[in-house]
Amino acid sequence: MQHSKVIDLLRSTDYNREVTVMGWVRTKRDSKSVCFLAVNDGSIIHNIQAVVDFANFDAELLKRISTGACISVTGTLVKSQGKGQSSEIQAKKIEVFGTSDESFPLQKKGHTLEFLREIAHLRPRTNTFGAILRLRHHISFAIHKFFNDRGFFYLHTPIITGSDAEGAGEMFHVTNLDLEKLPRNPEGKIDFEKDFFGRQTNLTVSGQLEGELGATGVGLIYTFGPTFRAENSNTPRHLAEFWMIEPEMAFHEIQDNMDVAESMLKYVIGYVLEVCKDDLAFLCELYDKELLNRLNKVATSTFKRITYTEGIDILEKSGKKFEFPVKWGIDMQREHENFLVEHFNVPVIVTDYPKEIKAFYMKQNGDGKTVRGMDVLFPYVGEIIGGSQREENYDKLLSRMKEMNIPEKEMWWYLETRKFGTCPHSGFGLGLERLVLFITGMTNVRDVIPFPRTPKNAEF
């Protein structure tokens, strides 16, 4: 079906030619002799107006067109005489693909984001979620471009895994066993040897461990895929299914790791500021007046780098009464992260955390107390990246796994990379939704993923 996109027609100055546009009617407005149809196909936040002369069309056809209807309009592209639009179509032919009656829930009025979550099958047709979906695409593209242009290889790590990279145990089980007739071993436990994979498996919480394997072969890799966490949390910052970007880099130490993380974030934000001006302007006007200022500031700033110990010292000396008391050894809460970002007035990278609050794979410092972990803290959203230099020493890694009760038998393959040509290496994880949240100015992570998966919610 030959037709033009709305974005191309609005940007064209090649007037007085016949064009066809296909899309959904956002509004229909009648006057004495003509009606005005605002048509949108999702290619841009703006609509194109089709001017329909009653004298040239069957009245019954026009009655079938209402808000939400899907139509094709063929006519002459002309320079618009109205304000706020560059081009419009003088309609000559209209075809109705699908009608929409008065029960269509997206009428021309304001809708709460809570209501739109209840109709996730329709919310992509709104201005807000059209903008978010386009931004999410451009953010993802920019991430791929950043890594590709710097010699990284895109590694597809498994979604089904037998390992728990985080050691938290909050994983979704994968099985094809009959839940009504579970096989049992002599000890009375479920016999996973009779399961599809011959062992207990889960949906992944991270591609990091497999990413490290790839980095020891091709040097620089990144993953970009769905991850899952069975955490019974209903906060505006948590999802059960979310997307992660995880580079793993051979011959990169902690300083190199921070350099890549900072460069990537600034690159992606700068890219979106350049190519998504209309969508960002809309979200800035409707939801967050400071959005563009905040994005521009982060894109052009130099991130402040401090150690965890320095951060705790700043918090303790601030005189501020925090909800969660501050002392060395705590896992910083969002209020602490926000304070540090506001204190320096730029994004902050915190390094050298106490080993007791970090994962088993982080490289241990010589003080015996801290590890070379790093968190990138942003204004508005708090922690946006977590990463570390990985422990490449076999004995130290094995000792730490035993301390944290990480099963050596199940992780033999991970340990073997430290036996056969081990190397210094680092990596980090970026939650895509957390970054989209920051770039769009939205306040709930459920509004920056097309179909959110949360406790008791997997309807769409």
SVG drawing of the C-alpha trace seen along z (x, -y; Angstrom):
<svg xmlns="http://www.w3.org/2000/svg" viewBox="-25 -31 72 74">
<polyline fill="none" stroke="black" stroke-width="0.4" points="0.0,0.0 1.9,-3.0 1.7,-6.0 3.7,-8.7 4.6,-9.0 3.2,-12.0 6.7,-13.0 7.8,-13.2 4.8,-15.2 5.1,-17.7 8.8,-18.3 8.2,-18.5 8.0,-21.8 7.2,-20.0 3.6,-21.2 0.8,-20.9 1.4,-17.1 -0.9,-14.2 -0.1,-12.2 -1.7,-9.4 -1.4,-9.2 -2.6,-6.4 -3.2,-6.6 -5.6,-7.1 -7.9,-10.0 -6.9,-11.9 -9.7,-14.5 -12.5,-15.4 -13.8,-19.0 -16.7,-20.2 -17.5,-23.6 -20.3,-24.8 -18.9,-23.4 -15.8,-21.4 -14.4,-19.1 -10.9,-18.9 -9.4,-15.5 -6.2,-15.3 -4.4,-12.2 -1.4,-10.5 0.6,-7.4 3.0,-7.3 6.0,-8.5 6.0,-11.9 4.2,-13.4 2.5,-16.0 -0.7,-15.3 -1.3,-16.2 -4.5,-17.9 -6.8,-16.7 -9.3,-19.3 -12.5,-17.5 -15.0,-19.5 -18.5,-18.2 -19.6,-18.8 -17.1,-16.2 -17.8,-13.3 -20.7,-11.1 -22.3,-12.1 -22.6,-8.4 -18.9,-7.9 -18.0,-10.9 -20.4,-9.7 -18.2,-6.6 -15.2,-8.6 -14.6,-9.5 -11.8,-9.7 -9.9,-6.5 -10.9,-5.4 -8.2,-4.2 -8.3,-5.8 -6.5,-6.5 -6.6,-10.0 -5.5,-10.9 -5.3,-14.5 -3.1,-17.5 -0.4,-18.5 -0.5,-22.2 1.1,-24.8 -1.1,-25.2 -2.9,-28.4 -3.4,-27.6 -1.1,-28.2 1.1,-25.5 1.3,-23.4 3.4,-23.6 1.5,-21.4 -2.0,-20.0 -3.9,-17.8 -6.8,-18.9 -8.7,-15.6 -9.9,-14.0 -10.5,-10.4 -11.0,-8.8 -11.0,-5.1 -12.1,-3.8 -10.1,-0.8 -11.6,-0.5 -14.3,-2.5 -14.3,-3.5 -17.4,-4.2 -18.1,-6.4 -16.7,-3.7 -13.2,-4.4 -11.4,-5.4 -8.9,-7.9 -11.2,-10.8 -9.9,-14.4 -9.4,-14.9 -6.8,-14.4 -6.1,-10.8 -4.1,-9.9 -1.1,-7.7 -2.7,-5.2 -5.7,-4.9 -3.5,-4.4 -1.7,-1.5 -5.1,0.2 -5.4,0.0 -1.8,0.7 -3.1,2.2 -4.2,-1.3 -1.8,-3.7 0.8,-3.7 -1.8,-5.8 -1.5,-8.6 1.0,-11.5 2.8,-10.6 3.4,-7.0 4.1,-7.6 6.8,-9.9 8.1,-7.4 8.2,-4.5 10.1,-6.6 12.5,-7.8 13.1,-4.3 13.9,-3.2 16.4,-6.0 18.0,-5.4 18.5,-1.8 19.9,-2.6 22.3,-5.1 23.6,-2.5 24.2,0.0 25.9,-2.7 28.1,-3.8 29.5,-0.3 29.7,0.7 31.6,-2.4 34.1,-1.6 34.9,2.0 32.5,3.9 30.8,7.0 27.1,7.6 26.9,10.9 23.6,12.8 23.7,14.3 21.1,16.9 17.7,16.0 17.4,19.4 20.3,20.1 21.3,22.3 23.3,19.6 22.3,16.7 24.6,13.8 23.5,11.7 23.3,14.4 20.0,13.0 17.8,16.0 15.0,13.8 14.6,15.8 11.7,17.1 11.9,20.9 11.7,22.5 10.3,26.0 8.3,28.3 7.5,30.7 3.8,31.4 3.1,29.3 0.3,31.6 2.6,34.7 6.1,33.5 8.7,36.2 10.5,36.8 13.9,38.2 14.5,40.6 14.9,37.6 11.5,36.4 12.8,33.3 11.8,32.4 13.8,34.5 15.1,31.9 17.0,34.5 13.7,35.4 13.2,31.7 13.8,30.5 17.4,29.4 18.1,32.2 18.7,29.6 17.0,26.6 16.9,23.6 15.7,20.0 15.1,16.8 18.3,14.8 18.8,11.8 21.9,10.8 24.0,11.7 27.2,10.6 28.8,14.0 28.4,15.2 29.5,11.8 32.8,12.2 33.3,15.5 32.8,13.6 35.2,10.8 38.0,13.4 37.7,14.4 36.9,11.3 38.0,8.6 35.1,6.2 31.5,7.3 28.1,5.9 24.8,7.6 21.4,6.0 18.5,8.1 15.6,8.9 16.3,9.8 14.0,11.0 13.7,10.6 11.1,12.2 11.2,9.4 7.8,8.7 8.1,4.9 5.4,2.5 7.5,-0.7 7.7,-3.1 11.3,-2.0 10.9,1.8 9.8,4.2 9.8,8.0 10.9,7.9 13.3,5.2 16.1,4.7 19.8,4.6 22.9,3.4 26.1,5.0 29.5,4.4 32.4,6.6 35.9,5.5 39.1,7.4 42.2,5.4 40.0,2.7 40.5,1.7 38.2,-0.3 39.3,-3.7 38.7,-2.5 35.3,-1.1 34.3,-4.5 35.5,-6.2 33.4,-4.0 30.3,-4.4 30.5,-8.2 31.2,-8.4 28.3,-6.1 25.7,-8.0 26.8,-11.4 26.8,-10.1 23.3,-8.6 21.8,-11.7 23.5,-13.9 22.2,-11.7 18.6,-11.9 18.8,-15.6 19.8,-15.9 17.3,-13.6 14.3,-13.7 13.7,-17.4 9.9,-17.3 9.2,-14.4 11.4,-15.9 9.8,-19.3 6.4,-17.8 7.4,-15.8 9.2,-18.9 6.1,-21.1 3.6,-18.5 5.4,-16.7 8.7,-18.3 9.7,-21.8 13.3,-21.2 13.8,-18.1 15.8,-19.7 17.9,-21.7 18.7,-18.6 19.6,-16.6 21.8,-19.2 23.6,-19.7 24.4,-15.9 25.4,-15.6 28.0,-18.4 29.2,-17.8 32.3,-16.1 31.1,-13.4 32.5,-13.7 34.4,-10.6 34.6,-9.8 35.2,-6.8 32.5,-5.3 34.5,-6.4 34.6,-10.0 30.8,-9.8 30.0,-8.6 32.2,-11.3 30.3,-14.0 26.9,-12.5 28.0,-12.3 29.2,-15.9 26.2,-17.3 24.2,-17.7 21.1,-16.4 18.9,-13.9 18.4,-11.1 15.6,-8.5 18.2,-5.8 21.1,-6.6 24.6,-7.0 27.6,-5.0 30.5,-3.3 29.3,0.1 25.7,-0.8 24.3,-0.2 23.5,-3.7 19.8,-4.5 18.3,-6.8 18.2,-9.7 21.9,-9.4 22.6,-9.1 20.4,-12.2 22.2,-14.2 25.6,-13.5 24.4,-14.4 22.9,-17.6 26.1,-18.3 28.3,-18.2 25.6,-19.4 26.8,-16.9 26.5,-13.1 28.7,-11.2 30.6,-8.0 31.2,-6.2 33.9,-3.6 35.6,-1.2 32.6,0.1 32.7,2.4 33.0,5.9 30.2,7.1 27.5,5.2 28.7,6.1 28.7,9.2 31.2,12.0 32.8,11.3 34.1,7.8 37.9,7.4 39.1,7.1 41.3,4.1 44.5,4.5 42.9,3.2 40.9,6.3 37.8,4.3 36.7,2.8 36.2,3.9 36.6,2.1 32.9,1.6 31.4,-1.5 27.9,-3.1 27.0,-6.0 24.5,-8.3 22.3,-10.6 20.0,-13.5 16.3,-12.6 16.8,-8.8 19.7,-8.0 21.8,-5.0 21.7,-4.4 24.7,-2.1 26.3,0.5 29.6,2.2 33.1,3.2 36.4,4.5 36.0,8.2 38.2,10.5 40.6,12.3 42.5,14.1 41.3,17.7 42.1,18.2 40.6,14.9 37.4,15.5 37.0,19.0 37.5,17.9 34.9,15.1 32.4,17.6 32.8,19.8 32.3,16.9 29.0,16.0 27.8,19.6 28.0,19.4 27.9,23.1 31.3,23.9 30.0,27.0 27.5,25.0 30.0,22.3 32.9,24.4 32.9,22.9 33.2,19.4 36.1,20.3 37.9,22.0 38.3,18.7 40.5,17.7 42.7,20.8 43.2,20.6 44.7,17.2 43.1,15.0 43.2,11.2 42.2,7.9 38.7,7.1 35.7,4.9 32.1,4.3 28.9,2.7 25.1,3.0 22.7,0.2 19.0,0.8 17.4,-0.6 14.2,-1.6 16.1,-3.6 17.8,-5.5 14.5,-6.0 13.0,-7.3 15.7,-9.9 15.6,-11.0 11.7,-11.2 11.2,-12.8 8.5,-10.2 8.1,-9.2 7.1,-5.6 9.1,-2.9 5.9,-1.2 5.4,-4.1 8.6,-3.7 8.2,-0.1 5.5,1.0 4.0,3.7 5.1,3.7 5.5,6.9 4.9,6.3 3.5,8.4 0.0,9.6 0.2,7.9 0.9,9.7 -2.3,9.1 -1.1,7.6"/>
</svg>
